[in-house]
Amino acid sequence: MWPAPGSGVLEPVSWLWLGLLTLLAAILRLVGLNQQLWFDEIVTLLDSARAPFVRIVTQYDLQNQHTLYSILAHLSIRLLGEQPWTLRLPAALFGIASIPALYFFVRLIASNREALLASALMAVNYQHIWFSQNARGYTAMVFITLISSVFFIRCGRDGKTRDWAMYGVAAALGVYCHLTMAFVVVGHALVYVALLPRARRGSRWQRSHLLPLYGLVLSGILSFLLYSPIIVSVFARTIASSSHSTATEWTSPLWAVKEAVRGLSSGSSGGMAALAIGGLVLLAGLIGYWRQSRFLVGLMLLPALVTAAAVLAEHHNLWPRFFFFEIGFGLLFLVRGAMVCGAIMAGILRSSEGLGVRIGVGLALLMLLASVPPLRANYLYPKQDYLGVMSFVESQHQPGEAIVTAGPVATPFKTYYGRSWTPVETRGQLDDILRAQPATWLIYASPTALRVIQPDIWDAIQTRFKTVRVFPGTLKGGEIYVCKSNAADEKHQQ
């Protein structure tokens, strides 16, 4: 029932190149996989992966729970032992599998050349490697979004039962991994509804017109069955809690855009300039696909638009990672944009089409090379440097000095690393500690979160402490701050 999405030329699969790119992706994702965990990963380990299997599938205490990922991580650490790399192994495997998934998706809609170039860009992409070494379900969403899109196209094009069945199973597993995958399914449903009148126009009703609907319905049924033991808790922790939430900096679309720009610019050579050029190339690719097939543009972009609309409607924090599932499509737009720019340059030079192709491939290869230098930081620095903080503070700490933590660093230091440092919850508690021990060390991270959640403690940090050292990491905004109170001032106040 779909309009023809591809070029119509069936090219052989480049197994050798695909294998080499997948091998490269595996190396880049497995090296450094055992670096220390950051806050969200520690919470995943403590609250989910360590829990008994029955508890994982029957309790939903926090939105931090990515149920399918927690199950896979639980199995990984049970089979291989508890290490950072075993907790992250499912994310790494999904990240590696995303390379062939992207390749086979692109082959449905574009040339083998574009499929290989897009896969190469994903193999060395800084953000994709970062999330492949992050014990969360985001690379699983990328993989499942790609393969469900493959089956969605195939069930409407080929009319085979296995395709809509595979779509339903894949989409449901995606929803079970992360609830925002439901918005991908809704985006696909909108594409189906938009094209259904056109598919029926001028022809008799055909069984193939219903196959995508079968897949969509199956995904909904299976998702409900998977979540049925925790459906009440899911509603309470997501929709109900969002309706009572207040607007913060994190719910602003402008903040989300700024964070996305900051993250993307740090993952490319040239920073903001490279990002601006990349934006223009991406726009050219989007226009190129729009001219080829509006169905394809809808398939790739509607899930993101639905996600944005739903998150804004719920007044939920607009984390850029909610849109990470679109990374494959974004890289595909970049490759098509390079080819479009090559064709335009060949036209200006009044040269052959072949020159345009070579220029386009050259531009894509330049983007590939520009993706390599930023990777160095991913292997030199942890996501958050808890071990560095502990080593520094414990080497500098003197008898009689207190050590306290504020904000989200409390759980990692106290529960995961077993430090007896006191978590401070209120300004009064902190003031009592300062009166008893004027020389006090204070450790915190995520200033934005602390400023919103514990404003009184944030005010005390600004007025009664001096920053001694900042421990950076690859997590944007996740630096860990080590401060020490102004002991002389504290004694004077006493």
Buried (B, 14 or more C-beta within 10 A) or exposed (E): BBBEBBBEEEEEEBEEBBEBBBEBBBEBBBEBBBBBBBBBBBBBBBBBBBBEEEBBBEBBEEBBBBBBBBBBBBBBBEEEEEBBBBBBBBBBBBBBBBBBBBBBBBBBBBBBBBBBBBBBBBBBBBBBBBBBBBBBBBBBBBBBBBBBBBBBBBBBBEBBEEBBBBBBBBBBBBBBBBBBBBBBBBBBBBBBEEBBEEBEEEEEEEEBBBBBBBBBBBBBEBBEEBBEBBEEBBEEBBEEEBEEEEEBEBBBEEBBEEBBBBBBBBBBEBBEEBBEBBBEBBEBBBBBBEEBBBBBBBBBBBBBEBBBEBBBEBBBBBBBBBBBBBBBBBBBBBBBBBBBBBBBBBEEEEEEEEBBBBBBBEBBBEBBEBBEEBBEBBEEBBBBBBEBBBEBBEEEBEEEBBBBBBBBBBBBBBBBBEBEBBBBEEBEBBBEBBEEBBBBBBBBBBBEBBBBBBEEBBEBBEEBBEEBBEBBBBBEEBBBBBBBBBBEEBEEEE
